[in-house]
Amino acid sequence: MLDLWNLFEIAGTVSFAVSGAIVGMVKNMDVFGIIVLAVLTAVGGGMIRDVLAGYTPPMALENPGNLLLAVLTALSISWLFASYRIAGRKRQILTFFYIAADTVGLASFTVTGTLTGLAQGKPHTFVYPIMLGLLTAVGGGVLRDLMAQRVPSVLNTDVYATASLAGSLIMCLCWHYESQDLAPWLGAFMVIALRFFAIRFRWQLIHPMEWRKRGKE
């Protein structure tokens, strides 16, 4: 299970570093700003997870492998998009890579956060592993968006945090019914599937102000 945890941790780090770097490029930041956003997105959620789980100092500081991986990913993405001309499709390609990377990162860190809670022997509560999974998954993205002066995606984007909550819940249920080996894969699949369908069919949670406007029309 530790090897599987490391696999999802690396996948989440790279994916969120890509999404953070893309936000930095869209905001026309220099390479340092791009690296800062990439690192915050990639390791921010994991650091929140480690502190809440009682692991201090956080693993990103004690063993900076993931931090260096995020820096290298940011540099690679910056070089890639600076070196190749994509003409008028650049914005669409950036958007595609951002959504794909953000979704994979969300799923991967939902898994690592939830597994951390479950491994501490507290699966019966459900609240602890689910909240740990959610905060790991969205924490880095919130830091990224605040630094980029955007409303955090978790507060206004189509099914986002909800997808993480659903993935964590599936994992807890699998753990409860002695299907630990399936838990990470089913949890990740649930997050990715919900994000895909939400984007494809434009699913949205209730926006009270929009309902109010429709009622007046």
N, C-alpha and C positions, 0 to 999 in steps of 0.2 A: 504493500500500500504506500510505503514511503517513496518508492520509485515512481509510482503513478502520481503522487502528490508533486514530486519534482517536475514531472513532465508537464502537468497543468500549470505549475508555477512559471516555468520557462515560457510556455505558450502565452500565458497571460502577460508576462513582462514584455515580450517582443510585440505582441499585438497592441497593447496599450501604449508602448513607446511609439509605434507607428502612428496611432491616432493622435497622440500628443504632438508629435512632430508635424503632422499634417495641419493641425489647428494653428501651430506656430507659423507655418508657411502661408496659410490663408490670411493670417493677421500681418503678414509681411515683416515678421521678426527677423533679426539677424541670427547667425548660427548658434550663438550663445543662448538666445531666447528660445530657440527651437529645442535645444538640448534640455534646458530647464523644464519646459513643458513636458517633454518626453519622459524625463526622469520622474517628475511629480506624478504623472499619470501612471507610470509603470510600477513605482514602488510605494506611492503614497497610501494606497489601500492596504497593501501588505503590512506597512508599518503600523497603521491603525489596528489591523488584526492582531499583530504580535503584542502590542501594548495591552489591548483588551484581554488577550489570552494569557497575559502574565509573562511573556517572553521579552525581557529587557537585557541589553539594548536590542532593538529590532534587528532581525536577521540581515536586512539590507545594509545596516551599518557594521554589524559584526563580521559578516562575510559579504563583501561588496560585489560579488559576482553578478548579481542581477542589476545592480546600479551601473556597472561597466557595460553590461549587455545592453541596457537602455541607451547609454551614450553612443555606443557603436551603431545601434539601430537608427538613432536620430541622425548621425553623420551619414550613414548609408542612404537613408531616405532623402536627405538634403542633397547629397551628391547626385542621386538618381534623377531627381526632378530638375536639378540645375543643369545636368549634362544632356538630357534628351528633350528635344522640342516636341510638344504634344499638340501644338497649334490650338485651335478653338476648343478642343475636347479636354483641355487640361482640367478645367473646373469639374466636369463630369467624372473624369477618372479619379481625381482627388476625392470627390464625394463617395464614389464606389469603394475605394480603398479605405476611407475613413469609416464608413458604415460596417464593412466587413471586419476590419481590425477591431473596432469598438465592440462588435458583437462577440467575436472570439475571445477578446479580453474579458468581457462581462461574464461569459460562460465559464472561462477557465478560473477566474478568481472567485466566482460563486462556489465552484467546486473546492478550491483550496481553503477558503474561509470556512465552509460548512464542515469539511473533513477535519479541520483543526478543532472545531467545537465538538464534533462527534468523537474524535480520538481522545478527548479529555474525559470521556466516560459520562457525558451528560446528554445522551440522546433522548432520554425520556422527557426532558423539559421542552424540546423542540425550539423554544424561544431563543435560547443561547446559540445553538449552531446556526439557526436561520438568520439571526441578526448579525452574527459574525460573518456569514457568507455575504449578506447584503452590503455590510459596511466595507468588506474587502473589495467587492465588485464595483461599488460606486464611489468609494472614497477618493481614489486617484482622479477619476473623471471630474468630481466636484472641485478639487484643487486646480485641475487644468482649466476648467471653465472660469473659475473665479480669477485666476491669473490672467486669462485672456479677455476678461471683462465681458463674459457672456453669462446669461442665466443658466445655471447648471442643467444639463440634459435631464438629470433625474427628476427635475421639478416640472418640466413641460414637454418632454419628448414622448412620442408614441411608446406604448408599453415598454418600459425600460427597467425600472426598479421592480415592477410587477413580475417581469420575466425572471429576474434573479430570485425573487421570493418564491416563485413557483418551482424553480430548479432546486432550491434549498429544501423546500417541503418534500419534493419527490425523493431527494436523497435521505432525508430523515425517515420517511416511510419505508424505504428500502432497508435502511439500517435496522429499523424496528422489526421488520419481518425477515431478518437474517439474510439479506441479499446485499451484503457489503460490497461484493465485487462488481455488482451492476450499478451501485449508487452513483459513482462519479460519471459514468457514461450516460446514464439516464438523466441525471441532473443537467449535464452540459447539453444534451440533446434537447431537453425541454426549453432551456434558455434560448438556444439558437433557433428552434422552431417557432417559438412565440415571437421573437424579434423578426424573423423572416415574414411570418404571416401579418404581423402588425405593420410592417413597411409595405408589403405587397398589397394589402387590402386597406391600408390607412386606418387601422384600428386606433382609436383614441379613448382614453378614460374620459369621464364626464368633466366638462368645463362649465361650471355654473354660470358664468357671465355670458357664454355663448348661448346657453339654453334660455337665459333671460332675454337676450336680443331676439331669438327666434320667436319667443312667446309674444313679443310686442309687434312682430311683423304681420 
